[in-house]
Amino acid sequence: QGFIEGYNVTIFAYSQTGSGKSFTMQGVVDPSTQKVIIPRAFEHIFESTQRVENAKFLVRASYLEIYNGDIRDLLGADPKQELE
């Protein structure tokens, strides 16, 4: 809800490799009962912004993976490419 009030929002997942962070964040789109954090958050953000009158919103999202000191942009054209 802070997003609608103009605050920056971050969802941060940290834990042991192989513990299910990616699935918890991404989930699956179909069936809709298995949508998890990211798809649900996007739905909520866009539904909420449509109900607000006389306001403009800029929605910018990034989805980064940091593993063994390597950073990857999972929304980029090549999610395997490392960033500097």
Secondary structure, DSSP 8 states (H G I E B T S, - for coil): -TTTTT----------TTSSHHHHHH--SSSGGG--HHHHHHHHHHHHHHH--S---------EEEETTEEEETTSS-TTSEE-
